[in-house]
Amino acid sequence: MDNYEINILRRGGNWKKVKPGDLTIDEINKESKEEYELNDMVLQQDILTYVNKVDSIITKIEALETEKNKLKDELKICEDEFLMKKKLAEDEIDKISQEKEIIEKTINVIKNLKSF
């Protein structure tokens, strides 16, 4: 009757075959506990790795957001420059238009004087 094995289901879902004389229940429990602690430690390390990865991604996104805001500020400066140049050009066009009107009126006066 010493030729039999006991199948023990571990917490991780694995089966362990034990012969009656091999290990005591306390040793089996100790092995199972050590295996569970090892699995738990690996799981915590995996979680920590992902937390660190997420933190790294967040840091990169924040850096990109800061760079984006700097670029928007630069665009605002360029826009203000173009708006100022546009205003100056419009003022110059108005000035030239007024000058043109004065010249046309003068030409008309000269023509009228010539036909007199």
Backbone bond lengths (Angstrom), bond angles and torsions (degrees), N, CA, C in turn:
res aa  C-N    CA-C-N  psi(-1)  N-CA   C-N-CA  omega(-1)  CA-C   N-CA-C  phi
1 M - - - 1.422 - - 1.526 112.03 -
2 D 1.325 117.46 -5.76 1.464 120.95 179.23 1.522 112.19 -78.92
3 N 1.278 118.08 1.84 1.451 122.95 -174.35 1.528 112.75 -99.30
4 Y 1.281 119.45 38.95 1.459 121.16 -179.08 1.531 109.74 -123.13
5 E 1.327 115.27 165.08 1.467 121.19 179.98 1.531 108.44 -126.80
6 I 1.319 113.93 152.97 1.455 119.87 176.37 1.528 107.02 -111.95
7 N 1.312 116.16 131.17 1.467 120.92 175.38 1.524 107.95 -95.86
8 I 1.340 114.80 123.29 1.458 120.48 179.92 1.524 107.98 -115.53
9 L 1.316 114.59 127.69 1.465 120.36 178.93 1.525 108.20 -85.61
10 R 1.323 115.47 121.21 1.467 120.33 179.57 1.522 110.10 -85.35
11 R 1.338 116.14 167.81 1.457 121.01 -179.50 1.522 111.99 -64.29
12 G 1.313 117.23 -32.51 1.456 121.06 -179.37 1.521 112.88 -73.57
13 G 1.325 117.35 -4.89 1.454 120.39 179.20 1.521 112.56 97.91
14 N 1.323 117.67 -0.98 1.467 121.57 -179.93 1.530 110.04 -90.95
15 W 1.304 113.80 151.94 1.471 119.81 176.42 1.517 108.81 -98.79
16 K 1.332 115.99 143.94 1.464 120.80 176.27 1.520 107.47 -124.06
17 K 1.353 115.54 128.58 1.463 120.47 178.25 1.523 108.50 -92.48
18 V 1.320 115.51 127.75 1.470 120.81 -176.86 1.526 107.85 -130.99
19 K 1.324 115.81 135.20 1.463 120.52 173.25 1.525 107.04 -89.69
20 P 1.256 117.93 151.87 1.460 120.25 -173.61 1.524 113.65 -56.14
21 G 1.294 119.43 -35.34 1.454 121.74 -176.00 1.523 113.32 -89.29
22 D 1.314 117.64 -8.55 1.464 120.49 -175.16 1.531 113.12 -69.41
23 L 1.300 116.85 -58.63 1.456 121.19 -172.97 1.521 110.35 -135.56
24 T 1.282 114.09 153.51 1.458 117.91 172.26 1.524 107.90 -89.29
25 I 1.295 116.29 165.82 1.460 121.65 -179.08 1.531 110.02 -60.47
26 D 1.347 116.95 -37.44 1.465 119.80 179.60 1.519 111.14 -62.07
27 E 1.333 116.85 -41.17 1.469 120.03 178.81 1.525 110.88 -66.92
28 I 1.325 115.97 -38.48 1.462 120.18 178.28 1.531 109.09 -64.73
29 N 1.340 116.93 -44.39 1.463 120.75 178.05 1.523 110.78 -61.94
30 K 1.335 116.72 -38.67 1.472 120.93 179.80 1.529 109.75 -65.02
31 E 1.339 116.51 -44.17 1.472 120.25 177.73 1.522 110.76 -62.16
32 S 1.324 116.30 -43.78 1.460 120.28 179.96 1.523 110.39 -63.09
33 K 1.334 116.47 -42.11 1.466 120.74 179.65 1.521 110.54 -64.27
34 E 1.349 117.26 -42.66 1.468 120.44 178.92 1.525 110.60 -63.89
35 E 1.339 116.49 -41.88 1.463 120.58 178.79 1.534 110.14 -64.61
36 Y 1.328 117.30 -40.90 1.465 121.41 178.53 1.524 110.46 -63.83
37 E 1.331 116.76 -44.53 1.463 120.65 178.97 1.521 111.06 -63.11
38 L 1.345 116.52 -39.10 1.467 120.60 178.01 1.527 110.28 -64.06
39 N 1.336 116.43 -45.89 1.471 120.40 178.08 1.531 111.10 -61.84
40 D 1.333 116.03 -40.96 1.468 120.89 179.08 1.522 110.54 -64.42
41 M 1.342 116.72 -40.37 1.463 120.61 179.82 1.530 110.07 -66.22
42 V 1.328 117.40 -41.77 1.465 121.21 177.93 1.525 109.81 -62.76
43 L 1.341 116.81 -42.56 1.464 121.04 178.90 1.523 110.50 -62.55
44 Q 1.332 118.11 -42.70 1.458 121.40 178.76 1.524 111.09 -65.16
45 Q 1.343 116.72 -38.06 1.464 119.72 177.58 1.525 110.46 -65.41
46 D 1.342 117.10 -39.94 1.463 120.59 177.33 1.527 110.50 -62.11
47 I 1.330 116.31 -44.10 1.458 120.46 179.37 1.520 109.80 -62.85
48 L 1.341 116.46 -43.85 1.462 120.96 179.46 1.527 110.72 -62.02
49 T 1.329 116.43 -39.19 1.462 120.34 177.65 1.529 110.55 -61.17
50 Y 1.329 116.90 -45.28 1.457 120.20 179.86 1.528 111.82 -68.09
51 V 1.334 117.26 -37.26 1.462 120.45 176.99 1.524 109.25 -62.20
52 N 1.329 117.15 -44.01 1.466 120.68 178.18 1.523 111.20 -63.36
53 K 1.333 116.66 -39.05 1.460 120.74 179.02 1.530 110.65 -64.95
54 V 1.327 116.60 -43.72 1.467 121.07 178.15 1.523 109.85 -63.06
55 D 1.326 117.20 -41.92 1.465 121.13 178.41 1.528 110.41 -61.66
56 S 1.312 116.51 -41.48 1.470 120.59 177.84 1.528 110.90 -62.68
57 I 1.311 117.38 -42.25 1.465 121.83 179.11 1.519 110.17 -64.25
58 I 1.331 116.96 -42.69 1.470 120.60 178.55 1.520 110.46 -61.41
59 T 1.329 117.04 -41.86 1.464 121.13 178.63 1.524 110.53 -61.67
60 K 1.319 117.03 -42.39 1.468 120.81 178.37 1.532 110.73 -64.53
61 I 1.330 117.32 -41.38 1.463 120.84 179.47 1.527 110.21 -63.54
62 E 1.344 116.31 -41.15 1.465 119.47 178.29 1.523 110.83 -63.73
63 A 1.340 117.06 -39.80 1.467 120.38 178.15 1.527 110.14 -64.09
64 L 1.325 116.90 -41.43 1.462 120.80 178.12 1.531 110.88 -64.62
65 E 1.322 116.60 -39.34 1.466 120.60 179.10 1.523 110.33 -63.63
66 T 1.336 116.41 -41.56 1.464 120.42 177.94 1.521 110.36 -63.31
67 E 1.327 117.02 -44.86 1.470 121.36 178.87 1.524 110.60 -62.92
68 K 1.340 116.20 -40.71 1.469 120.92 178.09 1.527 110.53 -60.40
69 N 1.325 117.04 -43.24 1.459 120.56 179.75 1.527 111.45 -65.54
70 K 1.335 116.93 -37.87 1.466 120.39 176.44 1.528 110.44 -62.75
71 L 1.327 116.71 -42.94 1.463 120.82 179.13 1.532 111.07 -65.14
72 K 1.332 116.85 -38.12 1.464 119.90 176.67 1.524 110.41 -62.95
73 D 1.324 116.60 -40.01 1.471 120.31 177.86 1.528 110.65 -62.60
74 E 1.345 116.50 -42.06 1.467 120.24 177.75 1.524 110.90 -62.62
75 L 1.331 116.49 -41.12 1.469 120.40 177.19 1.523 111.28 -62.68
76 K 1.306 117.37 -38.65 1.465 121.56 178.47 1.533 109.90 -62.65
77 I 1.335 117.03 -41.53 1.466 120.92 177.75 1.526 110.13 -62.14
78 C 1.347 116.54 -45.39 1.477 120.42 178.43 1.533 110.41 -62.23
79 E 1.315 117.20 -42.95 1.464 120.85 179.42 1.528 109.91 -60.24
80 D 1.326 116.91 -45.63 1.469 120.12 179.17 1.530 111.41 -60.28
81 E 1.337 117.11 -40.75 1.472 121.32 177.81 1.527 110.87 -61.15
82 F 1.338 116.72 -45.88 1.462 120.10 -179.45 1.526 111.47 -66.80
83 L 1.327 116.90 -38.26 1.463 119.19 177.45 1.533 110.77 -63.53
84 M 1.328 116.41 -38.27 1.464 120.01 178.31 1.530 110.36 -66.77
85 K 1.343 116.37 -43.79 1.468 120.13 178.50 1.530 110.75 -63.76
86 K 1.329 116.83 -38.77 1.460 120.84 178.18 1.528 110.10 -62.31
87 K 1.326 116.95 -44.38 1.467 121.25 178.93 1.523 110.58 -61.81
88 L 1.337 116.97 -43.17 1.466 120.22 177.86 1.525 111.09 -62.58
89 A 1.340 116.52 -41.91 1.463 120.41 179.32 1.531 110.54 -64.61
90 E 1.336 116.78 -42.86 1.468 120.05 178.37 1.532 111.01 -62.66
91 D 1.342 115.93 -41.21 1.469 119.41 177.08 1.531 110.68 -62.14
92 E 1.324 116.59 -41.57 1.473 121.19 179.46 1.531 109.99 -65.46
93 I 1.327 116.52 -41.42 1.469 120.64 177.73 1.524 110.21 -62.08
94 D 1.313 117.26 -44.43 1.475 120.75 177.80 1.530 110.72 -60.35
95 K 1.321 115.81 -43.73 1.466 120.47 179.82 1.529 110.63 -61.83
96 I 1.335 115.27 -45.35 1.467 119.89 179.88 1.530 110.13 -66.39
97 S 1.324 118.08 -38.85 1.472 121.58 178.15 1.525 110.89 -62.06
98 Q 1.329 115.37 -42.47 1.472 118.55 177.88 1.537 110.55 -64.65
99 E 1.318 115.41 -40.83 1.471 119.86 178.70 1.521 109.75 -62.89
100 K 1.342 116.35 -40.99 1.465 121.00 178.90 1.528 110.29 -61.98
101 E 1.318 116.76 -43.96 1.471 120.35 178.72 1.532 110.92 -60.03
102 I 1.319 116.23 -43.96 1.471 120.11 178.91 1.527 110.46 -61.91
103 I 1.330 116.32 -42.57 1.474 120.58 179.35 1.526 109.95 -63.80
104 E 1.340 117.95 -44.16 1.470 121.13 179.39 1.531 110.96 -62.61
105 K 1.318 116.91 -41.59 1.468 120.20 178.12 1.527 110.54 -64.17
106 T 1.320 116.19 -40.23 1.465 120.15 178.62 1.519 110.22 -64.25
107 I 1.296 117.71 -43.17 1.472 122.10 177.96 1.524 109.39 -60.26
108 N 1.322 118.00 -43.71 1.470 121.34 178.69 1.526 111.30 -63.43
109 V 1.321 117.23 -39.75 1.471 120.18 177.65 1.524 109.44 -63.80
110 I 1.333 117.16 -44.42 1.465 121.12 179.46 1.527 109.95 -61.17
111 K 1.334 117.27 -44.73 1.462 120.61 179.25 1.535 110.83 -61.12
112 N 1.310 116.12 -42.97 1.477 120.22 179.05 1.528 110.79 -64.81
113 L 1.313 116.53 -38.71 1.453 119.67 178.93 1.530 110.94 -67.09
114 K 1.324 116.41 -36.60 1.465 120.34 179.36 1.519 111.30 -67.22
115 S 1.311 116.94 -35.17 1.467 119.41 -177.91 1.516 110.78 -82.52
116 F 1.198 122.56 -0.56 1.458 127.42 179.43 1.444 114.32 -76.95
